[in-house]
Amino acid sequence: NPEGLEAKDIKVDYIFVSHAHFDHIGNAFEIAKANDATIISTAEICYLAEENGCKAHAMHLGGTYKFPFGKVRLTLAFHGSGIPGGHACGFVVDFYDTKFYFAGDTALFSDMQLLPQLDAFDYAILPIGGNFTMDPKDAALAAKFLGAKYVIPVHYNTWPPIAQDVEAYKADVEATTSSKVLVVKPGETIELE
């Protein structure tokens, strides 16, 4: 990602790691140690984080835990784990009453329909790049399954195999669901309600 930040410029208390592929774990350990932050992930990634001197809170698929900021549920994600014995995951997070689903890198799966029944959320952060994850067509169906007020597309246009027309995705989702699509450019921030 050409818009990436330096680890020293990132201030955090918690870091969510969906899996151990380089584009998701990145320099999470360096950032965690610099901030005395806690990594939240699957057990395998958390054990690795602790071996590297980080604070970590291990969870597993389907597990929930109440943190000081709110509840976290680890969800399925159909993707490689990037670490022996591990699983990729997603997260449903209640962060001081702002609730969102981060799908992680995943294929479309029918059990996505259950997630809003378990934990209601207003935001769904979905990969649309294809090749390694859902493509825009599958991600539009995921948006329909989830029924979130807002959908934020991610994991696209960082290199040729995952090039997508995000405006076409936005038009499709907004024409076929009640969700509004928020397109966030690299380096841009948005404020969640």
C-alpha positions as CSV (number, residue, x, y, z in Angstrom):
1,N,0.0,0.0,0.0
2,P,1.8,3.2,-1.2
3,E,-0.2,5.2,1.4
4,G,1.0,3.2,4.4
5,L,2.1,5.0,7.6
6,E,5.2,4.5,9.6
7,A,4.8,2.4,12.7
8,K,6.0,5.3,14.9
9,D,3.1,7.4,13.6
10,I,0.3,5.0,14.6
11,K,-1.2,5.4,18.1
12,V,-3.4,2.5,19.2
13,D,-4.6,0.5,22.3
14,Y,-5.8,-2.6,20.4
15,I,-4.8,-4.2,17.1
16,F,-7.1,-6.7,15.4
17,V,-5.3,-9.3,13.2
18,S,-7.5,-11.4,10.9
19,H,-4.8,-13.7,9.7
20,A,-1.0,-13.9,9.2
21,H,-0.6,-13.1,5.6
22,F,1.9,-10.3,5.1
23,D,-0.7,-7.7,4.0
24,H,-2.7,-8.2,7.2
25,I,-0.2,-8.9,10.0
26,G,2.4,-6.4,8.5
27,N,4.2,-4.7,11.3
28,A,1.5,-5.3,13.9
29,F,4.0,-6.6,16.5
30,E,6.2,-3.5,16.1
31,I,3.2,-1.2,16.5
32,A,1.9,-3.2,19.4
33,K,5.2,-3.0,21.3
34,A,5.6,0.8,20.6
35,N,2.1,1.5,22.0
36,D,1.9,-1.3,24.7
37,A,-1.2,-2.3,22.7
38,T,-3.0,-5.6,22.9
39,I,-3.3,-7.8,19.8
40,I,-6.7,-9.5,19.4
41,S,-6.7,-12.5,17.1
42,T,-6.8,-16.3,16.9
43,A,-4.9,-18.3,19.4
44,E,-2.1,-19.2,17.0
45,I,-1.4,-15.6,16.0
46,C,-1.6,-14.4,19.7
47,Y,0.9,-17.1,20.7
48,L,3.3,-15.8,18.0
49,A,2.6,-12.2,19.2
50,E,3.5,-13.1,22.8
51,E,6.7,-14.9,21.6
52,N,7.6,-11.6,20.0
53,G,7.1,-9.6,23.2
54,C,3.5,-8.3,22.6
55,K,0.5,-8.3,24.8
56,A,-2.2,-10.5,23.2
57,H,-5.8,-11.7,23.8
58,A,-6.4,-15.1,22.1
59,M,-9.9,-16.0,20.9
60,H,-11.3,-18.5,18.4
61,L,-14.0,-18.7,15.8
62,G,-17.4,-18.1,17.4
63,G,-15.9,-16.9,20.6
64,T,-17.0,-13.6,22.3
65,Y,-15.3,-11.5,24.9
66,K,-16.2,-8.2,26.7
67,F,-13.2,-5.8,26.5
68,P,-13.2,-2.4,28.3
69,F,-14.4,-0.8,25.0
70,G,-17.1,-3.4,24.3
71,K,-17.8,-6.9,23.0
72,V,-15.9,-8.7,20.2
73,R,-17.0,-11.8,18.4
74,L,-14.6,-13.8,16.2
75,T,-16.3,-14.9,13.0
76,L,-15.5,-17.3,10.2
77,A,-13.5,-16.2,7.2
78,F,-12.9,-18.6,4.3
79,H,-9.3,-17.8,3.4
80,G,-5.8,-19.1,4.2
81,S,-4.4,-18.5,7.7
82,G,-0.8,-17.7,6.9
83,I,0.4,-19.7,9.9
84,P,0.5,-23.4,10.6
85,G,-2.6,-24.7,12.4
86,G,-4.4,-21.3,12.3
87,H,-7.6,-20.0,10.8
88,A,-8.4,-16.7,9.1
89,C,-11.1,-14.8,10.9
90,G,-13.3,-11.8,10.9
91,F,-14.6,-9.7,13.8
92,V,-17.9,-8.2,14.9
93,V,-16.9,-5.3,17.2
94,D,-19.0,-3.2,19.5
95,F,-16.6,-0.2,20.1
96,Y,-18.2,2.1,22.6
97,D,-21.6,1.4,21.0
98,T,-20.4,1.8,17.4
99,K,-20.9,-1.6,16.0
100,F,-19.2,-3.0,12.9
101,Y,-18.4,-6.2,11.1
102,F,-14.9,-6.6,9.6
103,A,-15.1,-9.7,7.3
104,G,-11.3,-10.0,6.9
105,D,-10.2,-11.7,3.7
106,T,-13.0,-14.1,2.9
107,A,-15.1,-15.8,0.3
108,L,-18.9,-15.3,0.4
109,F,-20.5,-17.8,2.7
110,S,-24.2,-18.4,3.6
111,D,-23.7,-18.2,7.3
112,M,-23.0,-14.4,6.9
113,Q,-26.8,-14.2,7.1
114,L,-26.7,-15.2,10.8
115,L,-24.2,-12.6,11.9
116,P,-26.7,-9.7,12.3
117,Q,-29.0,-12.0,14.3
118,L,-26.2,-12.7,16.8
119,D,-24.8,-9.1,17.0
120,A,-26.5,-6.2,15.3
121,F,-24.1,-3.8,13.5
122,D,-24.3,-0.7,11.4
123,Y,-21.2,-1.0,9.3
124,A,-19.9,-4.0,7.2
125,I,-16.3,-3.8,6.0
126,L,-16.1,-6.2,3.0
127,P,-13.4,-7.2,0.6
128,I,-14.3,-6.8,-3.1
129,G,-11.0,-7.5,-4.9
130,G,-11.7,-11.0,-6.2
131,N,-8.8,-13.4,-6.9
132,F,-8.0,-13.8,-3.2
133,T,-11.4,-12.8,-1.7
134,M,-15.0,-12.1,-2.8
135,D,-15.4,-10.2,-6.0
136,P,-17.8,-7.3,-6.3
137,K,-20.7,-9.6,-7.3
138,D,-20.2,-11.8,-4.3
139,A,-19.6,-8.9,-2.0
140,A,-22.9,-7.3,-3.2
141,L,-24.7,-10.5,-2.1
142,A,-22.8,-10.4,1.2
143,A,-24.1,-6.8,1.7
144,K,-27.6,-8.0,1.1
145,F,-27.1,-10.9,3.6
146,L,-25.8,-8.5,6.2
147,G,-28.2,-5.7,5.9
148,A,-25.8,-3.1,7.4
149,K,-26.7,0.6,7.2
150,Y,-23.2,1.2,5.7
151,V,-20.9,-1.0,3.6
152,I,-17.2,-0.1,3.3
153,P,-15.4,-1.9,0.5
154,V,-11.7,-2.9,1.1
155,H,-9.0,-5.2,-0.3
156,Y,-9.0,-3.9,-3.9
157,N,-6.9,-1.8,-6.3
158,T,-3.6,-2.2,-4.5
159,W,-2.2,-4.3,-7.4
160,P,-3.4,-5.7,-10.7
161,P,-4.9,-9.1,-9.6
162,I,-7.4,-7.3,-7.4
163,A,-8.2,-4.3,-9.6
164,Q,-12.0,-3.5,-9.4
165,D,-14.4,-0.7,-10.2
166,V,-15.4,0.5,-6.8
167,E,-18.0,2.9,-8.2
168,A,-19.7,0.1,-10.1
169,Y,-19.8,-1.9,-6.8
170,K,-21.2,1.1,-5.0
171,A,-24.0,1.5,-7.6
172,D,-24.9,-2.2,-7.5
173,V,-25.1,-2.3,-3.7
174,E,-27.1,0.9,-3.4
175,A,-29.5,-0.2,-6.2
176,T,-30.1,-3.7,-4.7
177,T,-30.0,-3.1,-0.9
178,S,-30.8,-0.4,1.6
179,S,-27.1,0.0,2.4
180,K,-25.1,3.1,1.6
181,V,-21.6,2.4,0.4
182,L,-18.8,4.5,1.9
183,V,-15.7,4.5,-0.4
184,V,-12.6,5.3,1.7
185,K,-9.4,6.2,-0.1
186,P,-6.0,5.0,1.2
187,G,-4.9,7.4,4.0
188,E,-8.4,8.9,4.4
189,T,-10.3,8.5,7.6
190,I,-14.0,8.5,8.4
191,E,-15.9,9.1,11.6
192,L,-18.3,6.3,12.5
193,E,-21.6,7.2,14.2
